[in-house]
Amino acid sequence: MGKRKRLAAEAKKEVKAKTAIAELNKVPTSPRKMRLMADLIRGKKVELALNILKFSSKEASNRLEKLLKSAIANWQAKNEGTRIEDSGLFVKTIFVDSGLQMKRVRPAPQGRANRIRKRSNHVTLVLDTQDITATTNKKTSSN
């Protein structure tokens, strides 16, 4: 392996050590309903995102809260010995893809039939640490 590839691989490994990923597959909720909750927590700090999900009345918020806690646990497993409060964890990306559709048929008047689509989705959540030195440098350079 050449020097350039090795440096690129080391940089990727360093980035992966700071991030944590959690996935939730085959959730029996429509992707549209799940995206409403995902949009609320995208880019927020972890503590704020947990509060938003905890006090929301939507059904999707319970599943996303559990997923966020799983991502936090994944981050803790990678970064033992560091505290969550000091790390500045935030929701880097969250996206909702559509999953399988169960298709059912409901009888309709005059011999017709209406199709019912029971939708599901897949949610992927990525947490990242906010580099405190980089954010302070941005603030000082813009002034």
N, C-alpha and C positions, 0 to 999 in steps of 0.2 A: 504494500500500500504506500502510495506517495505521501509526501509531507502535507500537501494541500488537502487530500482526502482525510488524512488522520486528524488534522486540525478541525476540519468540518465535522467529523464524527465526534470529536471531543466537545465541540460547541453544542451539537445536538444533544449529547448526553447530559451536559450541564443544564440545558433548558428543560429536559425531561425530568431532571431531579427536582426542579422548582415547581413543576406543574403536577396536578393530580386529576385523573379522569375517572368518571363514574358513568355507567350506562344503565338505562332502564328500558327493557325490551318488552314488547307485546302488552302494553298498557291498554286496557279496554275502555279507553276514552277517545273521543274524536280529537284529531290533531289540532283542530281549530281552538277547542276549549283549552287544551294544554298550552298552546302558544300564547294565550292571553296571560297565563301565569308566568310563563318563561320570559315574556317581555318585561314583566315587572321587576325581575331580579337580575336581568342582564347588566353587567358592569358594576353592580353594587358590591359593597364589602360584605363579607360572609355574615357578620353579626346582624347587619341591617336586613339582608336577604332572609335570614332565619326568622326575624321578627315579622317581616312582611308575610311570609308563608304561614307562620303560626297563627296569625290573627285574621287570615283571609277565610271567607266562608265557602269558597269554591272547593269542590271535591278534589280537583287536580292539585291543590296546594298541599294536601297531606302526602301525596305521592312524591311531589317535588321536594318537600321538606326532608323526607326519608332519603331521597337521592342525594341531597346536599350534605346531609350528615354522613352518608357513605363516602362521598368525595373528600370530606374533611378527615375521616378516618384513614382513607388512602394516603392523603398528604402527610398525616402524622406517622404512618408506617414508613414512608420514604424519608422523613426528616425527624428522626428521633432526637430528643434533647432540645428541640426548639419549641417555643410557645406560639400558639395560634395568634394570641393578642399582639405579640411583638412582630409577627411576620408580615402583617398587612395583607392577609388573604382576601381575594376578591373573585367574583365569578367572571372569568375571562370570556368564555363563550358558552352558550347554551343553545342547542337547536333541537327542534322536534321534527322528525320525519314520519311520514305515514307508514303504518304497518299493514298487516293483513286485513282484508275486509271479509267478514262472514256475510254471505248473501242469503237472504231469506225471502220467502214469497208470502204476501198477505192477500187474501181474496178481496176483490173489489166488486162493485155492482156490475150486473149485466155480463157475467161470465169472464170478466177481466181479472188480471192479477197485478198488484203493485209490488215492486221490489223494495226490500228493506236492506240497507247496507249498515251493518254493525262494524264501525270503524275501530281501529286500534292504532297505536303510535309507538315510536321509539324515541327516547330522550337521551341526549348525550350532554354531559356537563363537564366543563374544564375549569379547574381552579388554578390561579397563579398568584405568586407573591408580588406585592408592589415593592419595587426597589426604592427605598426611602431616599437614598443619595441621588438617584436620577430625578425624582420628583422635586427635590429641593434645588437641584441644578437648573431645572426647567424654569422654576419660579424666579430664580435670581437672574437668569440670562434674559428673560422677557422684560424685566424692569429696566 
